[in-house]
Amino acid sequence: MFSMDKSDFIEFSLQPFIQRLDEGVESLSYEYDDGIAEEYCNIKYKNGYKHRVCITADSEKAIINDVLKAL
């Protein structure tokens, strides 16, 4: 089940905020893994490094917290 709300939050609200905090971040994206029913925020850095943060069952506040911890 695809969560449009989390996807929109990550792309339109969280991504610009994180990019202001860390100039090395290229993008954030939402991912739903259908096979294991898990949600992720993918952080892609300008140097090519990628980091996957589990955000399953997270509120918007919890997503922010988890992504900030991963930076």
C-alpha contacts under 8 A as a table, 3 or more apart, distances in Angstrom:
res1	aa1	res2	aa2	distance
1	M	32	Y	7.61
1	M	34	D	7.43
2	F	32	Y	6.46
3	S	6	K	5.60
3	S	7	S	6.33
4	M	7	S	4.98
4	M	8	D	5.96
5	D	8	D	5.26
5	D	9	F	6.09
6	K	9	F	4.99
6	K	10	I	6.07
6	K	30	Y	7.24
6	K	60	E	7.59
7	S	10	I	5.28
7	S	11	E	6.15
7	S	29	S	7.20
7	S	30	Y	5.19
8	D	11	E	5.20
8	D	12	F	5.67
8	D	13	S	7.48
9	F	12	F	5.56
9	F	13	S	5.14
9	F	14	L	6.20
9	F	60	E	7.56
10	I	13	S	5.83
10	I	14	L	4.77
10	I	15	Q	5.82
10	I	28	L	6.65
10	I	29	S	6.52
10	I	30	Y	6.67
10	I	41	C	7.57
11	E	14	L	6.31
11	E	15	Q	5.38
11	E	16	P	7.89
11	E	28	L	6.48
11	E	29	S	6.35
11	E	30	Y	7.77
12	F	15	Q	6.28
12	F	16	P	6.95
13	S	16	P	6.19
13	S	17	F	6.73
14	L	17	F	5.20
14	L	18	I	6.09
14	L	28	L	7.98
14	L	64	I	7.23
15	Q	18	I	5.22
15	Q	19	Q	6.06
15	Q	27	S	6.48
15	Q	28	L	5.58
16	P	19	Q	5.11
16	P	20	R	6.29
17	F	20	R	5.27
17	F	21	L	6.50
18	I	21	L	5.01
18	I	22	D	6.03
18	I	25	V	7.34
18	I	68	L	7.98
19	Q	22	D	5.15
19	Q	23	E	5.53
19	Q	24	G	7.45
19	Q	25	V	5.62
19	Q	26	E	7.22
19	Q	27	S	7.66
20	R	23	E	6.30
22	D	25	V	5.84
23	E	26	E	7.80
24	G	45	Y	5.59
24	G	46	K	5.52
24	G	47	N	7.45
25	V	28	L	7.95
25	V	43	I	7.12
25	V	44	K	6.08
25	V	45	Y	4.31
25	V	46	K	5.86
26	E	43	I	7.79
26	E	44	K	5.52
26	E	45	Y	4.84
26	E	46	K	5.00
27	S	43	I	6.11
27	S	44	K	5.24
27	S	45	Y	6.91
28	L	41	C	6.58
28	L	42	N	5.49
28	L	43	I	4.76
28	L	44	K	6.25
29	S	41	C	5.61
29	S	42	N	5.12
29	S	43	I	6.82
30	Y	39	E	7.41
30	Y	40	Y	5.87
30	Y	41	C	4.81
30	Y	42	N	6.30
31	E	39	E	5.77
31	E	40	Y	5.04
31	E	41	C	6.26
31	E	42	N	7.14
32	Y	37	A	6.96
32	Y	38	E	5.89
32	Y	39	E	4.55
32	Y	40	Y	6.32
33	D	36	I	5.88
33	D	37	A	5.51
33	D	38	E	5.27
33	D	39	E	6.26
33	D	40	Y	7.91
34	D	37	A	4.93
34	D	38	E	7.09
38	E	54	C	7.28
38	E	55	I	7.73
38	E	56	T	5.52
39	E	54	C	5.98
39	E	55	I	5.40
39	E	56	T	4.69
39	E	57	A	8.00
40	Y	52	R	6.26
40	Y	53	V	5.33
40	Y	54	C	4.50
40	Y	55	I	5.16
40	Y	56	T	6.86
41	C	52	R	5.94
41	C	53	V	5.15
41	C	54	C	6.51
41	C	55	I	6.54
41	C	67	V	7.61
42	N	50	K	6.95
42	N	51	H	5.79
42	N	52	R	4.57
42	N	53	V	6.24
43	I	50	K	5.61
43	I	51	H	5.07
43	I	52	R	6.29
43	I	53	V	7.75
44	K	48	G	6.75
44	K	49	Y	6.12
44	K	50	K	4.57
44	K	51	H	6.59
45	Y	48	G	5.45
45	Y	49	Y	5.29
45	Y	50	K	6.17
46	K	49	Y	7.35
51	H	70	A	7.77
53	V	66	D	7.08
53	V	67	V	6.68
53	V	70	A	7.17
54	C	66	D	7.97
55	I	58	D	5.21
55	I	62	A	7.84
55	I	63	I	5.98
55	I	66	D	7.40
58	D	61	K	7.67
58	D	62	A	5.24
58	D	63	I	5.72
59	S	62	A	5.05
59	S	63	I	6.14
60	E	63	I	5.03
60	E	64	I	6.34
61	K	64	I	5.23
61	K	65	N	6.30
62	A	65	N	4.94
62	A	66	D	6.06
63	I	66	D	5.18
63	I	67	V	6.08
64	I	67	V	5.29
64	I	68	L	6.05
65	N	68	L	5.25
65	N	69	K	6.25
66	D	69	K	5.20
66	D	70	A	6.41
67	V	70	A	5.06
67	V	71	L	6.52
68	L	71	L	5.37
